[in-house]
Structure formats: C-alpha cells, structure tokens
Amino acid sequence: MKHILLQKALKYKRRKEVEAPKGFSFDSLLDAWTNNSDKTFLIEAIGFKALASKKEDVETGEDQKGQ
C-alpha cells in the first residue's frame, strides 16, 4: 500500500529544454532576453506572456485541494 501523499500527489512532466523566443537572444551580461534588432527586453515586448519562472517552478495554487 502506497503512502497517502504518493497516492494523491500530482505529477508534472519535466521540460527537457527551454526554447529561445524567436527574434531574441539571451544576454548573459544583462541576465535577460533581448531583441536581436533593437536590444529591447523580451519582458517589455507587446504580447509577451511568461511561460515559467526563471527557476522553472510550477505554480500549483491552492485550488487543487481535495483532488
């Protein structure tokens, strides 16, 4: 019989690789993604939606209690 935490814990697929956004490259001196043409930050780009945190944390929230 498995422990209750092992029975109820949600499992997430681990990403193998993070793809670079099109038209942007990572600047290690600035520690940020910058646009290849005008050097603006990715975070300031129109329509940008962050996919994950820098540390690849998975946000689970409190709404999954009891599942």
C-alpha positions as CSV (number, residue, x, y, z in Angstrom):
1,M,0.0,0.0,0.0
2,K,1.4,3.4,-1.1
3,H,1.6,6.3,1.3
4,I,-1.3,8.7,1.0
5,L,1.0,11.5,-0.3
6,L,2.2,9.3,-3.1
7,Q,-1.4,8.4,-4.0
8,K,-2.7,11.9,-4.1
9,A,0.4,13.9,-5.3
10,L,0.1,15.4,-8.7
11,K,2.8,14.6,-11.2
12,Y,4.2,17.1,-13.7
13,K,6.1,16.5,-16.9
14,R,9.6,17.9,-16.7
15,R,10.7,20.1,-19.6
16,K,13.8,18.8,-21.2
17,E,14.8,22.1,-22.9
18,V,13.7,25.7,-22.9
19,E,13.4,27.0,-26.5
20,A,14.7,30.5,-27.2
21,P,12.0,33.0,-28.2
22,K,12.0,33.9,-31.9
23,G,13.9,37.1,-32.6
24,F,15.5,37.2,-29.1
25,S,18.8,36.0,-27.6
26,F,20.0,35.8,-24.0
27,D,22.4,38.4,-22.9
28,S,24.5,37.0,-20.1
29,L,25.8,40.4,-19.0
30,L,22.3,41.8,-18.6
31,D,21.0,38.4,-17.5
32,A,17.9,38.9,-19.7
33,W,16.5,38.1,-23.1
34,T,16.9,40.9,-25.6
35,N,15.5,41.6,-29.1
36,N,18.1,40.9,-31.7
37,S,17.3,44.0,-33.8
38,D,16.7,46.8,-31.2
39,K,18.1,45.3,-28.0
40,T,14.8,45.9,-26.0
41,F,14.0,43.4,-23.3
42,L,11.7,40.5,-24.0
43,I,9.6,41.2,-20.9
44,E,8.7,44.6,-22.5
45,A,7.6,43.1,-25.8
46,I,4.0,43.6,-26.8
47,G,2.1,40.3,-26.5
48,F,4.7,38.6,-24.4
49,K,3.4,36.0,-21.9
50,A,5.8,34.4,-19.5
51,L,5.7,30.6,-19.7
52,A,7.5,29.8,-16.5
53,S,9.6,31.3,-13.8
54,K,13.4,31.6,-14.0
55,K,13.8,28.6,-11.8
56,E,11.2,26.5,-13.7
57,D,8.8,26.4,-10.7
58,V,5.4,25.0,-11.4
59,E,2.6,27.1,-9.9
60,T,0.0,24.8,-8.5
61,G,-2.1,27.1,-6.4
62,E,-4.4,26.2,-3.6
63,D,-7.4,25.3,-5.7
64,Q,-6.5,21.7,-6.1
65,K,-7.2,20.7,-2.5
66,G,-9.2,17.5,-2.1
67,Q,-8.4,16.1,-5.6
